[in-house]
Amino acid sequence: MGFYCPDAAEILTDEDDQFEIYGTAVQNGEVLVYQEQNQDSIRSVGYIKGREQLTALAKQKWPDISEYCALSPHALNYSLEDQQIDGAIMDVIRAGDMESCDYKALSDTNYDSYVLVVRRDMEDKEAFKKFLTAYNKAAQELSASEDPVQQTAGTRFLLLNQND
């Protein structure tokens, strides 16, 4: 069981039918981060390798961005701080830690950021039901967050149905 970006979840469930996507857990969990002085001249944007679906959202919203660079998570921060790239697509938690940077919502429409993938034989277990109860409680608390990055992104922590 784990939380995966939709692309990774699809690969896992396509390759191994004992796993399934149980449901969407987080929507709108990323932002476009940029140096404050560069907000009108963002031409190159970094993103974490394997998260290409996020570049499609950025291309819809900002057609003037001409270059997208796939980077490792560690290189993403450094490349933005060192101004090797003008902007970076980051999750809201990481974006909140970027000093002297600003951020914009990645999309004007809701999109899935993370889904819960479970092994099919776990769904009926009492431990999984307890996990869902705890997750749903945490999701409600996180949804009430006043974090400015989450509010800008429109981040939504969704409740997961308990299939009885």
N, C-alpha and C positions, 0 to 999 in steps of 0.2 A: 504494500500500500504506500502511496506517496502522492505528492502534489507535483504536477508536471506542466510545462507549457503545452498548449494543444498540439503542436507539431511533434514533440517528443512522445506525448501520450499516444498519438495516432500510430507512430512507428512501433511502439511497444505493443499495442493491442493488435496491430496487423501481424506482427511477427509471432505472437504468443496468445492463443485464444483462451488461455486460462485467466487473462487479465481483461478488464473492461473499464471504460470511462464511466465512473459512477455519477459524476455531475460536475458542473462548473462551480468552482469555489470563489474565484476572484475575477472581477471584470475591471477593465480600465486601470491596470496596475502599473502603467509605465507613463513617462513623460519625456518630452524633448528638453534636454538640459543644455544650456549654453552660457558662455561668458556674457555678463551683462552688457559689455560694450559691443558685443557682436550680434545683438539681436536682429539687426536689419541686414546682416550680411552672412547668413548661415548658408554655406555652399557644400560643405563636406560634413557628413554625420557618421559617427561610429555606432556600432551596435554589437551585441554579444553574438558570437558565432552560433548558428543554429536557430536564431530567432528572426528568420527572414520575413515571417508574416508581419512583423512589426514595421519593417521597411515599407511594405505595401500600404499600410495605414499612413505612414509619414508622406509617402509619395502622393497620396490622394490629397492630403491637407496642404502640403508645401511642394508644389510641382517645380519650383525654382531650385530646389536642392539638387545638385548635379552629381554628387558622389556619395556612395554609401560604402563604408569600410567594415568588414567583419573582423572583430577583435576579441581577444580573451577578456574576461571580466576585469582582470588586474590592469591590462593595458588600456582599457576604456577610460578609466579615471585619469591615468597619467597622460594619455593623449589629449584629453580635453584640457587638463590643467596646463599642459605644456603648449597648448594651442596648435597641436599638430592636426587637429580637427576642429571645426567650428561648433559642433554640437554633438550630443550623444543621446541615444535612446536608452534610458535607464529605468529600473523599477523605482517606485516611489520612495522606498526606504533608502536606497543608495543615493538617490537624488537629494534627499533631505540632508545628507552629510556633505554635500559639495558646497564649500564656502565660496563666496563671491560669484555664485552662479545663479541664474534664474531658470525658470522652466515654464513650459506650455503643455497643455493637454495634447496627447498624441493623436487623438481622434475626436471628432464631433459626434460620433455614434458609439454605442456600447460594443465592446469586443471582449472575448474571453482571454484572460491572462494565464490563469492556472486552473487545472481540472484535477479532480481526485481520481486516481487510478487504483483499483482494488483487484485482488485475486477473487475470482467468482466464488470460491468456496468459503471466503471469509464473511460474506454478507449476512449470513444467518447466525453468526457467532455473537454471543453476548458482549464480548470485548469490543467488537466493531460497533455495536449499538451504543455502548458507553462512549466510544470515541466520537461518534456522530453527535451525541448529546453535548459533549465537551466542546467539540468544534463549533457547533451552532451557538453555544453560549459565547464563545470567543468571537465569532463572526458578528454577533449582535453588538458586543462591546467595541470591536474595531470599527464597525459601521458608524458608531457615534463619535468617532475621533474628530477632533478639530484640527488635525494636522494640515497645514496649508498646502503641502504638496499633494496629499491625498484629495483634498478638496479641489485643487486645480485640475487634477487628473479625472476627477469624478469616480474615484475608486469605490467599488462596491464589493463587499464581502457577502456572498450569497449563502443562505441556509441550504443545507443538504437534506433532502427528504430521507426519512427513515422508513424504508420499505418493510412493512410488517407482513 
